[in-house]
Amino acid sequence: MRIAAGILMITYGLKAIGFLVSSLSMGFIDYRFPWGLIVIIPAVFIITGGDFCLERKYWKLCFASSLVLLLFMIFDLRVLFPVPLWLNIPL
């Protein structure tokens, strides 16, 4: 289980950094806003936690980075599948 979690955490962190770089290079997002700090710092934290999961070291850091990953994935689902306005669900 820890091997799968570590691999998924590293994969997701690299995907987040890759999407940021491709979005900046294609001009989809404004380069003047500090998107690098908002995306790269948590992504590096997630990658580091995935590496520690694979090495069986620092379980508290691994757990904390998995919680950050959970928040990022919830945000991704909110962006991919927005709630219809007619449902009147509070955000």
C-alpha positions in Angstrom: 0.0 0.0 0.0 2.8 2.4 0.8 4.5 1.7 -2.5 1.3 2.5 -4.4 0.8 5.7 -2.4 4.4 6.8 -2.9 4.2 6.2 -6.7 0.9 8.0 -7.0 2.1 11.0 -4.9 5.2 11.4 -7.1 3.1 11.0 -10.3 0.6 13.6 -9.2 3.3 16.1 -8.1 5.0 15.8 -11.5 1.7 16.2 -13.3 1.0 19.4 -11.4 4.3 20.9 -12.2 4.0 19.7 -15.9 0.6 21.3 -16.3 1.9 24.6 -14.8 4.8 24.7 -17.1 2.7 23.9 -20.2 0.1 26.4 -19.2 2.7 29.1 -18.8 4.4 28.3 -22.1 1.1 28.2 -24.0 -0.1 31.4 -22.5 -3.2 30.1 -20.8 -2.4 31.7 -17.5 -0.9 35.0 -16.7 2.8 34.8 -15.9 2.7 37.9 -13.6 0.7 36.2 -10.9 2.9 34.0 -8.7 1.4 30.6 -9.9 4.8 29.0 -9.4 4.7 29.5 -5.6 1.1 28.3 -5.4 1.7 25.1 -7.4 5.4 24.2 -7.2 5.8 24.4 -3.4 3.0 22.0 -2.6 3.9 19.8 -5.5 7.5 19.5 -4.3 6.2 18.8 -0.8 4.0 16.0 -2.3 6.9 14.5 -4.3 9.1 14.6 -1.2 6.4 12.8 0.8 6.0 10.2 -1.9 9.7 9.6 -1.8 9.7 9.2 1.9 6.8 6.7 1.6 8.8 4.6 -0.7 11.9 4.8 1.6 9.9 4.0 4.8 11.2 7.2 6.4 9.5 10.1 8.2 5.9 8.7 8.3 4.6 12.0 9.7 5.8 13.9 6.7 4.4 11.3 4.4 1.0 11.5 6.0 1.0 15.3 6.0 1.9 15.4 2.3 -0.9 12.9 1.5 -3.4 15.2 3.2 -2.1 18.1 1.0 -2.5 15.8 -2.0 -6.1 15.0 -0.9 -6.9 18.7 -0.9 -5.3 19.2 -4.3 -7.3 16.3 -5.7 -10.6 17.7 -4.3 -9.8 21.0 -5.9 -9.1 19.3 -9.2 -12.5 17.5 -9.0 -14.3 20.8 -8.3 -12.7 22.3 -11.4 -13.3 19.3 -13.6 -16.9 18.7 -12.5 -18.5 22.0 -11.4 -21.7 22.0 -9.4 -24.7 23.2 -11.5 -26.1 26.5 -10.3 -29.7 25.1 -10.2 -28.8 22.7 -7.3 -28.2 25.6 -4.9 -25.4 23.8 -3.1 -23.3 26.2 -1.0 -19.7 26.4 -1.9 
